[in-house]
Amino acid sequence: MKRRSVLAALAGVVLATTPAVADYPFCACRRQADAVFCRAGFSDGESAEGALLEVIADDGSRLQRLTFGPDSTLTFTPPSSGYYVLFDAGPGLTVEVEPRDIR
Amino acid sequence: MSALAARWRRWRFHLSALALIVPLGFAPGYFRQLSLEDGSVGLGERTIGVQRLGRWKATLAEFAVGPPVVEGPAGPIKTFSLALESVAVDDVKAAYLKIGRPRSIRSAGALFEGAPYRQTAGVAVPADANGDSEVWLTLEGWDGSIEQASLPLSEASPSTAAWLAARAK
């Protein structure tokens, strides 16, 4: 009984001093034949399922609006003209992927 | 009592002492982190200076001097802190920081979190960043107005610029 109390107290101390885990977003895209394959998520391991990815033209107009699947990935056909990719999981949780980083 | 048990009884005292001494080695780092988090060292470990953004002012600081911290797949993250000043405390809805010029308010970078007088944000360090890269601070007002200011990364965080230079070699 005493040992159980000590273990419970230790567990309480450990949990109380565990720092908050920040979730930093990431998004990486690569060429896959004629398509672009993107994987996104968060540094704490959280999936990006349902999060938004937009393909935006250089003039700021939206070309495609997609959402990540259950495996936190998606594929899209890239436009022929200049564009960039915006992973948008909410304010402050966005990642821009430039075409030069899509290989 | 077996020889092994006797040996254990003799040495468990030393192990207990070791268990108390080992954490002492981590104490300076622990207390440094505490002083950063409770604000007793100020806004951050190194104040960058007052940034003027239109009618608003904000003081920017490096939360901790040193290279960015690698956060798993999100890559290197550098934490900055910010204090809004005078009218900006009431006027500013959100503050963002990004390495590299934002294309729009949606991609203005990391969102500062916390009280207006002391907010922190973890900024992603892009793979192609270097000391000449610019750090962009964006303030968004409750009235929808946007103000931006930029400064060189080498000025915002010399330690990050040095880390990037070493990584490039």
Boltz contact constraints between the chains, C-beta under 6 A:
constraints:
  - contact:
      token1: [A, 22]
      token2: [B, 122]
      max_distance: 6.0
  - contact:
      token1: [A, 24]
      token2: [B, 71]
      max_distance: 6.0
  - contact:
      token1: [A, 24]
      token2: [B, 74]
      max_distance: 6.0
  - contact:
      token1: [A, 24]
      token2: [B, 77]
      max_distance: 6.0
  - contact:
      token1: [A, 24]
      token2: [B, 122]
      max_distance: 6.0
  - contact:
      token1: [A, 26]
      token2: [B, 73]
      max_distance: 6.0
  - contact:
      token1: [A, 26]
      token2: [B, 74]
      max_distance: 6.0
  - contact:
      token1: [A, 43]
      token2: [B, 71]
      max_distance: 6.0
  - contact:
      token1: [A, 43]
      token2: [B, 72]
      max_distance: 6.0
  - contact:
      token1: [A, 43]
      token2: [B, 74]
      max_distance: 6.0
  - contact:
      token1: [A, 86]
      token2: [B, 107]
      max_distance: 6.0
  - contact:
      token1: [A, 91]
      token2: [B, 111]
      max_distance: 6.0
  - contact:
      token1: [A, 92]
      token2: [B, 110]
      max_distance: 6.0
  - contact:
      token1: [A, 92]
      token2: [B, 111]
      max_distance: 6.0
  - contact:
      token1: [A, 94]
      token2: [B, 107]
      max_distance: 6.0
  - contact:
      token1: [A, 96]
      token2: [B, 107]
      max_distance: 6.0
